[in-house]
Amino acid sequence: MKTTHLIPITEEQRAAAKIRKSIDQDRARLNFKVDYADHQYWIMLATKYNCRLPLWWQPSSEFKYLRRVAKKANFDIRLFVESTGCSNIKEYVSINSHLSAIGVVGPLLECIDEYFTNPPVFTPDKPSMPRKKRTW
């Protein structure tokens, strides 16, 4: 594969990127929850649905990770948002701002797995009772 479109970076740029990465990791350790009991389970689900989890130091405010995972799994993200009780993705992310991006994507993976292993059965609504005629 040719990589002629990539601009070679200098040693100074490489060092600056390394410093920026360590600063981001320190910020994540201080401000976000980064250890999750379900982390190994989420890795297994990500492998099952052929998607990548975000890096552990990424903030949850970047909800592009939610969209990527849902798109990769061919899942309608509105179903997940409705199951959380929030009106949209921004509200869900703002409620969980203390979590890293993995902590927000993990429950989405669980919802995707639940949806595809036990698909919902839609039944037609029962016909409503006929209204009584008003006698005025």
N, C-alpha and C positions, 0 to 999 in steps of 0.2 A: 504494500500500500504506500503510495507516494504521499508525503506530508509537505509538499512544496507550498501549500497555502498557510502553513504555520510559520509565524515569525519566531526566529530563535531568540531565546531570552538570555540576558546577560547574567553574570554571577551576582551582581547587585540586585537585580530583579528577583532572582531565585532566593537570595537571602531575605529580601523584604517580604516575599510570599511566605517564607518559613516563619518569620516573626509574626506576621499577620495571623497565620494558622495557630500559633501558640497563644496569641492574645485571645482569639476566638474560643479556643479550648478552655482557657482560664475563665473567661466570661461565662461560658456554659457551666463550668463546675460551680461557680458562685451563684448563678441566677436560675438555673434550670435543674429539674430532677433528671438525672441521667442514668440512674440504675433502676431497672424494671424487673419485676419477678417474671413477667411473661416474655422477656426479651428473646429467649431461645425459641419459644413457640412462634413469635412473630417472624423470626428468621426462617423457620420451617415453612410458615405460610407464604412468606415472600418467595421462597424457592418454589413452592407448589404453584404459585400463580405467575412465576417467571418475571418478577419485578425486583427492583433494588430498594432497600431501605435507605433513607437519608443518613448522612453522617451524624454521629451522636452529638456533635456540637452545633448542629444547625438549629436555629430558633424555630419555634412552631408558627411564628408570624408569617413565614413564607409558606402559604398554603398551596403552592404549586406542587408540593410533594403529594398532597392528597389527590389532586387532579391527575397526576401522572400514574399513581397506583391504580386509581379507579379506571382510567383509560386503558391501562395495560391489561387489567383483568376483565375489561368489557363490562363494567358495572356502572349503573346510573348512580352518581354520587348523591342525588337528591334523596334516594332511599335511605342512605346513611344519615344525612342531615336531618331528615324527618325522625329517624329513630333516636337521635340525640335530644330532640325536643327544642332544637334551635331553629331559627327561621332561615339562616343561611350559613355558609362556611365561615365567613368573617366573625360571626357571633360565636360559633363553636371554637374557633381559634382564640378569640379574645378571652373566653371563659377559661381556657386551658393555657394561658400565656406562661404559666410557670413550668410547663413541660417542654422538653426538646421536641424536635420534629418527629422523632421515632415514637414518642409517647402519644402523638396525635395520629400518626399513620397506623400504629399497631391495632387500635380498636377498629379502624376501617378494614384492615385485613381480616380481623375476626368477623366483622359483619359480612364481608364478601364471602368468606368461607361458609358461614351459616346460611347465606342466601343460596349458594350453589350446591351445598350438600343437602339442605332441606328446603327446596324451593317452596315459596308460599303458594297455597291453593286459593285461587280467587273464586268466590262463589257469587253469583248474581245477587244483587240486593233483593230482599223480599219486597213484594209489592206493598206499598203503604196502604194502610187502612183507608177506606173511603171516608171522606169527611161528611159529617152530618150536615144536612141542609139547615140553614138558619131560617128560623121562622120569626120574622119581625113583625 
